[in-house]
């Protein structure tokens, strides 16, 4: 399922990016903050985000902890930028 060629999948901030994408964050804004193209973010959201959007898959405890960490970090980044 996971493409190694997707620059979002291999991004160190992927967990936070995934969460923001799932919440409908602006791809242009995310791309600007993380050095990714909005086109790639859209591709990633459409093809690689199923694990977040499909409740039957769910997230393991480690994933949830990681996402919470990334979430707060992303929130700080957004505030710092404004
Ligand atoms: Zn991807």
PDB file of the backbone (N, CA, C, O) and the ligand in Angstrom, with CONECT records:
HET     ZN  A 101       1
ATOM      1  N   UNK A   1       0.822  -1.213   0.000  1.00  0.00           N
ATOM      2  CA  UNK A   1       0.000   0.000   0.000  1.00  0.00           C
ATOM      3  C   UNK A   1       0.853   1.259   0.000  1.00  0.00           C
ATOM      4  O   UNK A   1       0.561   2.217  -0.716  1.00  0.00           O
ATOM      5  N   UNK A   2       1.897   1.253   0.797  1.00  0.00           N
ATOM      6  CA  UNK A   2       2.703   2.465   0.939  1.00  0.00           C
ATOM      7  C   UNK A   2       3.710   2.588  -0.197  1.00  0.00           C
ATOM      8  O   UNK A   2       4.509   1.685  -0.446  1.00  0.00           O
ATOM      9  N   UNK A   3       3.651   3.729  -0.880  1.00  0.00           N
ATOM     10  CA  UNK A   3       4.588   3.951  -1.961  1.00  0.00           C
ATOM     11  C   UNK A   3       5.842   4.623  -1.439  1.00  0.00           C
ATOM     12  O   UNK A   3       5.764   5.649  -0.763  1.00  0.00           O
ATOM     13  N   UNK A   4       6.987   4.059  -1.746  1.00  0.00           N
ATOM     14  CA  UNK A   4       8.238   4.680  -1.290  1.00  0.00           C
ATOM     15  C   UNK A   4       8.563   5.924  -2.097  1.00  0.00           C
ATOM     16  O   UNK A   4       9.415   6.721  -1.705  1.00  0.00           O
ATOM     17  N   UNK A   5       7.892   6.088  -3.211  1.00  0.00           N
ATOM     18  CA  UNK A   5       8.193   7.257  -4.030  1.00  0.00           C
ATOM     19  C   UNK A   5       7.398   8.488  -3.604  1.00  0.00           C
ATOM     20  O   UNK A   5       7.651   9.595  -4.081  1.00  0.00           O
ATOM     21  N   UNK A   6       6.440   8.289  -2.708  1.00  0.00           N
ATOM     22  CA  UNK A   6       5.628   9.419  -2.266  1.00  0.00           C
ATOM     23  C   UNK A   6       6.420  10.245  -1.251  1.00  0.00           C
ATOM     24  O   UNK A   6       6.785   9.741  -0.188  1.00  0.00           O
ATOM     25  N   UNK A   7       6.684  11.502  -1.576  1.00  0.00           N
ATOM     26  CA  UNK A   7       7.521  12.317  -0.699  1.00  0.00           C
ATOM     27  C   UNK A   7       6.806  12.666   0.598  1.00  0.00           C
ATOM     28  O   UNK A   7       7.449  13.076   1.565  1.00  0.00           O
ATOM     29  N   UNK A   8       5.486  12.508   0.633  1.00  0.00           N
ATOM     30  CA  UNK A   8       4.769  12.740   1.889  1.00  0.00           C
ATOM     31  C   UNK A   8       4.944  11.541   2.810  1.00  0.00           C
ATOM     32  O   UNK A   8       5.150  11.705   4.013  1.00  0.00           O
ATOM     33  N   UNK A   9       4.863  10.319   2.243  1.00  0.00           N
ATOM     34  CA  UNK A   9       5.006   9.097   3.050  1.00  0.00           C
ATOM     35  C   UNK A   9       6.360   9.042   3.746  1.00  0.00           C
ATOM     36  O   UNK A   9       6.447   8.563   4.877  1.00  0.00           O
ATOM     37  N   UNK A  10       7.398   9.513   3.109  1.00  0.00           N
ATOM     38  CA  UNK A  10       8.732   9.409   3.693  1.00  0.00           C
ATOM     39  C   UNK A  10       9.104  10.669   4.472  1.00  0.00           C
ATOM     40  O   UNK A  10      10.210  10.765   5.004  1.00  0.00           O
ATOM     41  N   UNK A  11       8.197  11.623   4.540  1.00  0.00           N
ATOM     42  CA  UNK A  11       8.482  12.874   5.251  1.00  0.00           C
ATOM     43  C   UNK A  11       8.543  12.632   6.760  1.00  0.00           C
ATOM     44  O   UNK A  11       7.694  11.920   7.297  1.00  0.00           O
ATOM     45  N   UNK A  12       9.528  13.208   7.454  1.00  0.00           N
ATOM     46  CA  UNK A  12       9.641  12.994   8.908  1.00  0.00           C
ATOM     47  C   UNK A  12       8.431  13.504   9.679  1.00  0.00           C
ATOM     48  O   UNK A  12       8.166  13.033  10.785  1.00  0.00           O
ATOM     49  N   UNK A  13       7.700  14.447   9.124  1.00  0.00           N
ATOM     50  CA  UNK A  13       6.525  14.991   9.806  1.00  0.00           C
ATOM     51  C   UNK A  13       5.238  14.331   9.324  1.00  0.00           C
ATOM     52  O   UNK A  13       4.146  14.864   9.519  1.00  0.00           O
ATOM     53  N   UNK A  14       5.377  13.174   8.697  1.00  0.00           N
ATOM     54  CA  UNK A  14       4.218  12.575   8.047  1.00  0.00           C
ATOM     55  C   UNK A  14       3.004  12.427   8.971  1.00  0.00           C
ATOM     56  O   UNK A  14       1.882  12.721   8.558  1.00  0.00           O
ATOM     57  N   UNK A  15       3.208  11.981  10.198  1.00  0.00           N
ATOM     58  CA  UNK A  15       2.068  11.737  11.094  1.00  0.00           C
ATOM     59  C   UNK A  15       1.240  13.000  11.283  1.00  0.00           C
ATOM     60  O   UNK A  15       0.010  12.961  11.253  1.00  0.00           O
ATOM     61  N   UNK A  16       1.930  14.118  11.477  1.00  0.00           N
ATOM     62  CA  UNK A  16       1.217  15.374  11.656  1.00  0.00           C
ATOM     63  C   UNK A  16       0.552  15.826  10.370  1.00  0.00           C
ATOM     64  O   UNK A  16      -0.565  16.343  10.383  1.00  0.00           O
ATOM     65  N   UNK A  17       1.246  15.629   9.261  1.00  0.00           N
ATOM     66  CA  UNK A  17       0.689  16.002   7.963  1.00  0.00           C
ATOM     67  C   UNK A  17      -0.561  15.174   7.679  1.00  0.00           C
ATOM     68  O   UNK A  17      -1.569  15.710   7.218  1.00  0.00           O
ATOM     69  N   UNK A  18      -0.501  13.878   7.951  1.00  0.00           N
ATOM     70  CA  UNK A  18      -1.653  13.002   7.727  1.00  0.00           C
ATOM     71  C   UNK A  18      -2.858  13.498   8.511  1.00  0.00           C
ATOM     72  O   UNK A  18      -3.971  13.570   7.991  1.00  0.00           O
ATOM     73  N   UNK A  19      -2.615  13.836   9.757  1.00  0.00           N
ATOM     74  CA  UNK A  19      -3.712  14.261  10.618  1.00  0.00           C
ATOM     75  C   UNK A  19      -4.337  15.549  10.080  1.00  0.00           C
ATOM     76  O   UNK A  19      -5.560  15.672  10.007  1.00  0.00           O
ATOM     77  N   UNK A  20      -3.500  16.488   9.711  1.00  0.00           N
ATOM     78  CA  UNK A  20      -4.012  17.763   9.199  1.00  0.00           C
ATOM     79  C   UNK A  20      -4.748  17.556   7.883  1.00  0.00           C
ATOM     80  O   UNK A  20      -5.782  18.179   7.642  1.00  0.00           O
ATOM     81  N   UNK A  21      -4.223  16.691   7.038  1.00  0.00           N
ATOM     82  CA  UNK A  21      -4.902  16.388   5.773  1.00  0.00           C
ATOM     83  C   UNK A  21      -6.274  15.776   6.039  1.00  0.00           C
ATOM     84  O   UNK A  21      -7.263  16.138   5.400  1.00  0.00           O
ATOM     85  N   UNK A  22      -6.321  14.840   6.996  1.00  0.00           N
ATOM     86  CA  UNK A  22      -7.578  14.166   7.312  1.00  0.00           C
ATOM     87  C   UNK A  22      -8.599  15.160   7.853  1.00  0.00           C
ATOM     88  O   UNK A  22      -9.806  14.958   7.721  1.00  0.00           O
ATOM     89  N   UNK A  23      -8.113  16.221   8.454  1.00  0.00           N
ATOM     90  CA  UNK A  23      -9.001  17.246   9.000  1.00  0.00           C
ATOM     91  C   UNK A  23      -9.340  18.315   7.975  1.00  0.00           C
ATOM     92  O   UNK A  23     -10.083  19.252   8.267  1.00  0.00           O
ATOM     93  N   UNK A  24      -8.796  18.172   6.783  1.00  0.00           N
ATOM     94  CA  UNK A  24      -9.147  19.098   5.720  1.00  0.00           C
ATOM     95  C   UNK A  24      -8.303  20.358   5.678  1.00  0.00           C
ATOM     96  O   UNK A  24      -8.755  21.395   5.192  1.00  0.00           O
ATOM     97  N   UNK A  25      -7.083  20.278   6.183  1.00  0.00           N
ATOM     98  CA  UNK A  25      -6.206  21.447   6.154  1.00  0.00           C
ATOM     99  C   UNK A  25      -5.862  21.827   4.710  1.00  0.00           C
ATOM    100  O   UNK A  25      -5.930  21.002   3.798  1.00  0.00           O
ATOM    101  N   UNK A  26      -5.494  23.085   4.530  1.00  0.00           N
ATOM    102  CA  UNK A  26      -5.138  23.568   3.200  1.00  0.00           C
ATOM    103  C   UNK A  26      -3.874  22.891   2.688  1.00  0.00           C
ATOM    104  O   UNK A  26      -2.843  22.913   3.360  1.00  0.00           O
ATOM    105  N   UNK A  27      -3.946  22.291   1.503  1.00  0.00           N
ATOM    106  CA  UNK A  27      -2.777  21.618   0.944  1.00  0.00           C
ATOM    107  C   UNK A  27      -1.704  22.626   0.536  1.00  0.00           C
ATOM    108  O   UNK A  27      -0.509  22.345   0.632  1.00  0.00           O
ATOM    109  N   UNK A  28      -2.131  23.776   0.090  1.00  0.00           N
ATOM    110  CA  UNK A  28      -1.153  24.804  -0.283  1.00  0.00           C
ATOM    111  C   UNK A  28      -0.364  25.245   0.943  1.00  0.00           C
ATOM    112  O   UNK A  28       0.853  25.427   0.890  1.00  0.00           O
ATOM    113  N   UNK A  29      -1.086  25.414   2.049  1.00  0.00           N
ATOM    114  CA  UNK A  29      -0.440  25.862   3.286  1.00  0.00           C
ATOM    115  C   UNK A  29       0.476  24.768   3.840  1.00  0.00           C
ATOM    116  O   UNK A  29       1.607  25.041   4.243  1.00  0.00           O
ATOM    117  N   UNK A  30      -0.027  23.521   3.857  1.00  0.00           N
ATOM    118  CA  UNK A  30       0.788  22.394   4.332  1.00  0.00           C
ATOM    119  C   UNK A  30       2.041  22.248   3.470  1.00  0.00           C
ATOM    120  O   UNK A  30       3.140  22.024   3.978  1.00  0.00           O
ATOM    121  N   UNK A  31       1.855  22.378   2.179  1.00  0.00           N
ATOM    122  CA  UNK A  31       2.982  22.239   1.275  1.00  0.00           C
ATOM    123  C   UNK A  31       4.041  23.294   1.522  1.00  0.00           C
ATOM    124  O   UNK A  31       5.241  23.021   1.482  1.00  0.00           O
ATOM    125  N   UNK A  32       3.573  24.497   1.777  1.00  0.00           N
ATOM    126  CA  UNK A  32       4.502  25.596   2.027  1.00  0.00           C
ATOM    127  C   UNK A  32       5.276  25.346   3.323  1.00  0.00           C
ATOM    128  O   UNK A  32       6.479  25.596   3.393  1.00  0.00           O
ATOM    129  N   UNK A  33       4.575  24.850   4.347  1.00  0.00           N
ATOM    130  CA  UNK A  33       5.219  24.651   5.647  1.00  0.00           C
ATOM    131  C   UNK A  33       6.205  23.496   5.626  1.00  0.00           C
ATOM    132  O   UNK A  33       7.202  23.521   6.349  1.00  0.00           O
ATOM    133  N   UNK A  34       5.940  22.475   4.798  1.00  0.00           N
ATOM    134  CA  UNK A  34       6.745  21.257   4.871  1.00  0.00           C
ATOM    135  C   UNK A  34       7.573  21.020   3.619  1.00  0.00           C
ATOM    136  O   UNK A  34       8.211  19.974   3.495  1.00  0.00           O
ATOM    137  N   UNK A  35       7.577  21.953   2.703  1.00  0.00           N
ATOM    138  CA  UNK A  35       8.383  21.792   1.503  1.00  0.00           C
ATOM    139  C   UNK A  35       7.858  20.721   0.567  1.00  0.00           C
ATOM    140  O   UNK A  35       8.634  20.055  -0.117  1.00  0.00           O
ATOM    141  N   UNK A  36       6.521  20.549   0.533  1.00  0.00           N
ATOM    142  CA  UNK A  36       5.912  19.550  -0.338  1.00  0.00           C
ATOM    143  C   UNK A  36       5.000  20.247  -1.335  1.00  0.00           C
ATOM    144  O   UNK A  36       4.475  21.327  -1.065  1.00  0.00           O
ATOM    145  N   UNK A  37       4.818  19.620  -2.485  1.00  0.00           N
ATOM    146  CA  UNK A  37       3.931  20.225  -3.464  1.00  0.00           C
ATOM    147  C   UNK A  37       2.479  19.877  -3.140  1.00  0.00           C
ATOM    148  O   UNK A  37       2.183  18.753  -2.733  1.00  0.00           O
ATOM    149  N   UNK A  38       1.570  20.845  -3.323  1.00  0.00           N
ATOM    150  CA  UNK A  38       0.146  20.565  -3.090  1.00  0.00           C
ATOM    151  C   UNK A  38      -0.344  19.386  -3.916  1.00  0.00           C
ATOM    152  O   UNK A  38      -1.208  18.630  -3.472  1.00  0.00           O
ATOM    153  N   UNK A  39       0.208  19.227  -5.120  1.00  0.00           N
ATOM    154  CA  UNK A  39      -0.173  18.096  -5.967  1.00  0.00           C
ATOM    155  C   UNK A  39       0.181  16.777  -5.280  1.00  0.00           C
ATOM    156  O   UNK A  39      -0.614  15.837  -5.293  1.00  0.00           O
ATOM    157  N   UNK A  40       1.372  16.707  -4.682  1.00  0.00           N
ATOM    158  CA  UNK A  40       1.792  15.477  -4.009  1.00  0.00           C
ATOM    159  C   UNK A  40       0.954  15.237  -2.761  1.00  0.00           C
ATOM    160  O   UNK A  40       0.627  14.095  -2.438  1.00  0.00           O
ATOM    161  N   UNK A  41       0.606  16.316  -2.057  1.00  0.00           N
ATOM    162  CA  UNK A  41      -0.241  16.164  -0.870  1.00  0.00           C
ATOM    163  C   UNK A  41      -1.611  15.618  -1.253  1.00  0.00           C
ATOM    164  O   UNK A  41      -2.175  14.783  -0.546  1.00  0.00           O
ATOM    165  N   UNK A  42      -2.143  16.094  -2.376  1.00  0.00           N
ATOM    166  CA  UNK A  42      -3.446  15.608  -2.821  1.00  0.00           C
ATOM    167  C   UNK A  42      -3.359  14.126  -3.195  1.00  0.00           C
ATOM    168  O   UNK A  42      -4.231  13.329  -2.847  1.00  0.00           O
ATOM    169  N   UNK A  43      -2.297  13.781  -3.903  1.00  0.00           N
ATOM    170  CA  UNK A  43      -2.079  12.383  -4.286  1.00  0.00           C
ATOM    171  C   UNK A  43      -1.978  11.508  -3.038  1.00  0.00           C
ATOM    172  O   UNK A  43      -2.593  10.445  -2.959  1.00  0.00           O
ATOM    173  N   UNK A  44      -1.207  11.966  -2.084  1.00  0.00           N
ATOM    174  CA  UNK A  44      -1.009  11.217  -0.846  1.00  0.00           C
ATOM    175  C   UNK A  44      -2.335  11.058  -0.098  1.00  0.00           C
ATOM    176  O   UNK A  44      -2.654   9.978   0.399  1.00  0.00           O
ATOM    177  N   UNK A  45      -3.093  12.143  -0.028  1.00  0.00           N
ATOM    178  CA  UNK A  45      -4.365  12.082   0.695  1.00  0.00           C
ATOM    179  C   UNK A  45      -5.308  11.088   0.027  1.00  0.00           C
ATOM    180  O   UNK A  45      -5.996  10.323   0.702  1.00  0.00           O
ATOM    181  N   UNK A  46      -5.336  11.105  -1.295  1.00  0.00           N
ATOM    182  CA  UNK A  46      -6.270  10.239  -2.012  1.00  0.00           C
ATOM    183  C   UNK A  46      -5.837   8.778  -2.003  1.00  0.00           C
ATOM    184  O   UNK A  46      -6.680   7.886  -2.093  1.00  0.00           O
ATOM    185  N   UNK A  47      -4.531   8.519  -1.896  1.00  0.00           N
ATOM    186  CA  UNK A  47      -4.045   7.156  -2.069  1.00  0.00           C
ATOM    187  C   UNK A  47      -3.466   6.517  -0.811  1.00  0.00           C
ATOM    188  O   UNK A  47      -3.466   5.292  -0.694  1.00  0.00           O
ATOM    189  N   UNK A  48      -2.980   7.307   0.117  1.00  0.00           N
ATOM    190  CA  UNK A  48      -2.226   6.740   1.237  1.00  0.00           C
ATOM    191  C   UNK A  48      -2.819   7.072   2.592  1.00  0.00           C
ATOM    192  O   UNK A  48      -2.226   6.746   3.620  1.00  0.00           O
ATOM    193  N   UNK A  49      -3.957   7.704   2.612  1.00  0.00           N
ATOM    194  CA  UNK A  49      -4.525   8.126   3.891  1.00  0.00           C
ATOM    195  C   UNK A  49      -5.654   7.213   4.347  1.00  0.00           C
ATOM    196  O   UNK A  49      -6.339   7.507   5.326  1.00  0.00           O
ATOM    197  N   UNK A  50      -5.848   6.105   3.637  1.00  0.00           N
ATOM    198  CA  UNK A  50      -6.993   5.241   3.940  1.00  0.00           C
ATOM    199  C   UNK A  50      -6.941   4.722   5.372  1.00  0.00           C
ATOM    200  O   UNK A  50      -7.979   4.505   5.998  1.00  0.00           O
ATOM    201  N   UNK A  51      -5.721   4.521   5.891  1.00  0.00           N
ATOM    202  CA  UNK A  51      -5.618   3.963   7.237  1.00  0.00           C
ATOM    203  C   UNK A  51      -6.190   4.908   8.285  1.00  0.00           C
ATOM    204  O   UNK A  51      -6.639   4.463   9.341  1.00  0.00           O
ATOM    205  N   UNK A  52      -6.179   6.216   8.001  1.00  0.00           N
ATOM    206  CA  UNK A  52      -6.754   7.180   8.943  1.00  0.00           C
ATOM    207  C   UNK A  52      -8.260   7.291   8.764  1.00  0.00           C
ATOM    208  O   UNK A  52      -8.989   7.535   9.725  1.00  0.00           O
ATOM    209  N   UNK A  53      -8.724   7.111   7.532  1.00  0.00           N
ATOM    210  CA  UNK A  53     -10.120   7.362   7.235  1.00  0.00           C
ATOM    211  C   UNK A  53     -10.973   6.116   7.366  1.00  0.00           C
ATOM    212  O   UNK A  53     -12.199   6.211   7.425  1.00  0.00           O
ATOM    213  N   UNK A  54     -10.341   4.937   7.413  1.00  0.00           N
ATOM    214  CA  UNK A  54     -11.085   3.688   7.511  1.00  0.00           C
ATOM    215  C   UNK A  54     -11.089   3.202   8.960  1.00  0.00           C
ATOM    216  O   UNK A  54     -10.059   2.740   9.450  1.00  0.00           O
ATOM    217  N   UNK A  55     -12.218   3.295   9.652  1.00  0.00           N
ATOM    218  CA  UNK A  55     -12.261   2.913  11.074  1.00  0.00           C
ATOM    219  C   UNK A  55     -12.030   1.439  11.300  1.00  0.00           C
ATOM    220  O   UNK A  55     -11.698   1.039  12.416  1.00  0.00           O
ATOM    221  N   UNK A  56     -12.196   0.608  10.271  1.00  0.00           N
ATOM    222  CA  UNK A  56     -11.987  -0.828  10.457  1.00  0.00           C
ATOM    223  C   UNK A  56     -10.509  -1.167  10.558  1.00  0.00           C
ATOM    224  O   UNK A  56     -10.149  -2.228  11.068  1.00  0.00           O
ATOM    225  N   UNK A  57      -9.654  -0.282  10.079  1.00  0.00           N
ATOM    226  CA  UNK A  57      -8.217  -0.509  10.186  1.00  0.00           C
ATOM    227  C   UNK A  57      -7.715  -0.047  11.543  1.00  0.00           C
ATOM    228  O   UNK A  57      -7.039  -0.786  12.259  1.00  0.00           O
ATOM    229  N   UNK A  58      -8.057   1.178  11.882  1.00  0.00           N
ATOM    230  CA  UNK A  58      -7.679   1.699  13.184  1.00  0.00           C
ATOM    231  C   UNK A  58      -6.203   2.001  13.298  1.00  0.00           C
ATOM    232  O   UNK A  58      -5.422   1.707  12.393  1.00  0.00           O
ATOM    233  N   UNK A  59      -5.828   2.590  14.420  1.00  0.00           N
ATOM    234  CA  UNK A  59      -4.438   2.933  14.664  1.00  0.00           C
ATOM    235  C   UNK A  59      -3.954   2.197  15.902  1.00  0.00           C
ATOM    236  O   UNK A  59      -4.695   2.030  16.870  1.00  0.00           O
ATOM    237  N   UNK A  60      -2.709   1.762  15.860  1.00  0.00           N
ATOM    238  CA  UNK A  60      -2.113   1.158  17.044  1.00  0.00           C
ATOM    239  C   UNK A  60      -1.779   2.227  18.067  1.00  0.00           C
ATOM    240  O   UNK A  60      -1.735   3.413  17.740  1.00  0.00           O
ATOM    241  N   UNK A  61      -1.543   1.811  19.310  1.00  0.00           N
ATOM    242  CA  UNK A  61      -1.237   2.775  20.380  1.00  0.00           C
ATOM    243  C   UNK A  61      -0.042   3.648  20.045  1.00  0.00           C
ATOM    244  O   UNK A  61      -0.052   4.846  20.329  1.00  0.00           O
ATOM    245  N   UNK A  62       0.980   3.070  19.448  1.00  0.00           N
ATOM    246  CA  UNK A  62       2.166   3.865  19.125  1.00  0.00           C
ATOM    247  C   UNK A  62       1.841   4.921  18.089  1.00  0.00           C
ATOM    248  O   UNK A  62       2.335   6.046  18.161  1.00  0.00           O
ATOM    249  N   UNK A  63       1.009   4.559  17.124  1.00  0.00           N
ATOM    250  CA  UNK A  63       0.622   5.528  16.104  1.00  0.00           C
ATOM    251  C   UNK A  63      -0.120   6.694  16.734  1.00  0.00           C
ATOM    252  O   UNK A  63       0.105   7.852  16.382  1.00  0.00           O
ATOM    253  N   UNK A  64      -1.001   6.378  17.664  1.00  0.00           N
ATOM    254  CA  UNK A  64      -1.790   7.441  18.294  1.00  0.00           C
ATOM    255  C   UNK A  64      -0.892   8.381  19.084  1.00  0.00           C
ATOM    256  O   UNK A  64      -1.062   9.600  19.038  1.00  0.00           O
ATOM    257  N   UNK A  65       0.066   7.808  19.808  1.00  0.00           N
ATOM    258  CA  UNK A  65       0.989   8.659  20.565  1.00  0.00           C
ATOM    259  C   UNK A  65       1.785   9.536  19.612  1.00  0.00           C
ATOM    260  O   UNK A  65       1.955  10.733  19.846  1.00  0.00           O
ATOM    261  N   UNK A  66       2.265   8.935  18.546  1.00  0.00           N
ATOM    262  CA  UNK A  66       3.043   9.698  17.581  1.00  0.00           C
ATOM    263  C   UNK A  66       2.231  10.822  16.982  1.00  0.00           C
ATOM    264  O   UNK A  66       2.727  11.936  16.819  1.00  0.00           O
ATOM    265  N   UNK A  67       0.989  10.536  16.654  1.00  0.00           N
ATOM    266  CA  UNK A  67       0.163  11.559  16.027  1.00  0.00           C
ATOM    267  C   UNK A  67      -0.133  12.675  17.008  1.00  0.00           C
ATOM    268  O   UNK A  67      -0.150  13.842  16.617  1.00  0.00           O
ATOM    269  N   UNK A  68      -0.364  12.352  18.266  1.00  0.00           N
ATOM    270  CA  UNK A  68      -0.605  13.406  19.249  1.00  0.00           C
ATOM    271  C   UNK A  68       0.614  14.315  19.361  1.00  0.00           C
ATOM    272  O   UNK A  68       0.493  15.538  19.434  1.00  0.00           O
ATOM    273  N   UNK A  69       1.780  13.694  19.373  1.00  0.00           N
ATOM    274  CA  UNK A  69       3.000  14.487  19.460  1.00  0.00           C
ATOM    275  C   UNK A  69       3.126  15.405  18.250  1.00  0.00           C
ATOM    276  O   UNK A  69       3.409  16.596  18.381  1.00  0.00           O
ATOM    277  N   UNK A  70       2.912  14.828  17.077  1.00  0.00           N
ATOM    278  CA  UNK A  70       3.029  15.616  15.862  1.00  0.00           C
ATOM    279  C   UNK A  70       1.972  16.697  15.818  1.00  0.00           C
ATOM    280  O   UNK A  70       2.215  17.800  15.327  1.00  0.00           O
ATOM    281  N   UNK A  71       0.793  16.376  16.334  1.00  0.00           N
ATOM    282  CA  UNK A  71      -0.312  17.319  16.310  1.00  0.00           C
ATOM    283  C   UNK A  71       0.045  18.572  17.095  1.00  0.00           C
ATOM    284  O   UNK A  71      -0.151  19.685  16.607  1.00  0.00           O
ATOM    285  N   UNK A  72       0.566  18.403  18.304  1.00  0.00           N
ATOM    286  CA  UNK A  72       0.880  19.573  19.109  1.00  0.00           C
ATOM    287  C   UNK A  72       2.030  20.344  18.476  1.00  0.00           C
ATOM    288  O   UNK A  72       2.070  21.573  18.531  1.00  0.00           O
ATOM    289  N   UNK A  73       2.963  19.616  17.876  1.00  0.00           N
ATOM    290  CA  UNK A  73       4.077  20.302  17.224  1.00  0.00           C
ATOM    291  C   UNK A  73       3.575  21.107  16.029  1.00  0.00           C
ATOM    292  O   UNK A  73       3.999  22.240  15.802  1.00  0.00           O
ATOM    293  N   UNK A  74       2.663  20.501  15.270  1.00  0.00           N
ATOM    294  CA  UNK A  74       2.128  21.196  14.113  1.00  0.00           C
ATOM    295  C   UNK A  74       1.351  22.430  14.541  1.00  0.00           C
ATOM    296  O   UNK A  74       1.391  23.463  13.872  1.00  0.00           O
ATOM    297  N   UNK A  75       0.643  22.316  15.661  1.00  0.00           N
ATOM    298  CA  UNK A  75      -0.145  23.443  16.144  1.00  0.00           C
ATOM    299  C   UNK A  75       0.785  24.603  16.504  1.00  0.00           C
ATOM    300  O   UNK A  75       0.509  25.760  16.185  1.00  0.00           O
ATOM    301  N   UNK A  76       1.886  24.273  17.171  1.00  0.00           N
ATOM    302  CA  UNK A  76       2.834  25.334  17.518  1.00  0.00           C
ATOM    303  C   UNK A  76       3.401  25.990  16.264  1.00  0.00           C
ATOM    304  O   UNK A  76       3.576  27.207  16.207  1.00  0.00           O
ATOM    305  N   UNK A  77       3.682  25.163  15.265  1.00  0.00           N
ATOM    306  CA  UNK A  77       4.244  25.693  14.025  1.00  0.00           C
ATOM    307  C   UNK A  77       3.274  26.673  13.382  1.00  0.00           C
ATOM    308  O   UNK A  77       3.670  27.735  12.901  1.00  0.00           O
ATOM    309  N   UNK A  78       1.995  26.300  13.380  1.00  0.00           N
ATOM    310  CA  UNK A  78       0.996  27.165  12.767  1.00  0.00           C
ATOM    311  C   UNK A  78       0.928  28.495  13.512  1.00  0.00           C
ATOM    312  O   UNK A  78       0.864  29.559  12.895  1.00  0.00           O
ATOM    313  N   UNK A  79       0.942  28.426  14.845  1.00  0.00           N
ATOM    314  CA  UNK A  79       0.833  29.662  15.621  1.00  0.00           C
ATOM    315  C   UNK A  79       2.047  30.552  15.412  1.00  0.00           C
ATOM    316  O   UNK A  79       1.932  31.774  15.317  1.00  0.00           O
ATOM    317  N   UNK A  80       3.217  29.918  15.341  1.00  0.00           N
ATOM    318  CA  UNK A  80       4.441  30.677  15.172  1.00  0.00           C
ATOM    319  C   UNK A  80       4.421  31.414  13.840  1.00  0.00           C
ATOM    320  O   UNK A  80       4.945  32.521  13.720  1.00  0.00           O
ATOM    321  N   UNK A  81       3.812  30.787  12.847  1.00  0.00           N
ATOM    322  CA  UNK A  81       3.815  31.373  11.523  1.00  0.00           C
ATOM    323  C   UNK A  81       2.900  32.567  11.360  1.00  0.00           C
ATOM    324  O   UNK A  81       3.068  33.358  10.432  1.00  0.00           O
ATOM    325  N   UNK A  82       1.933  32.707  12.253  1.00  0.00           N
ATOM    326  CA  UNK A  82       0.953  33.773  12.019  1.00  0.00           C
ATOM    327  C   UNK A  82       1.315  35.064  12.722  1.00  0.00           C
ATOM    328  O   UNK A  82       0.586  36.049  12.618  1.00  0.00           O
TER     329      UNK A  82
HETATM  330 ZN    ZN A 101       1.996   9.019   0.460  1.00  0.00          ZN
END
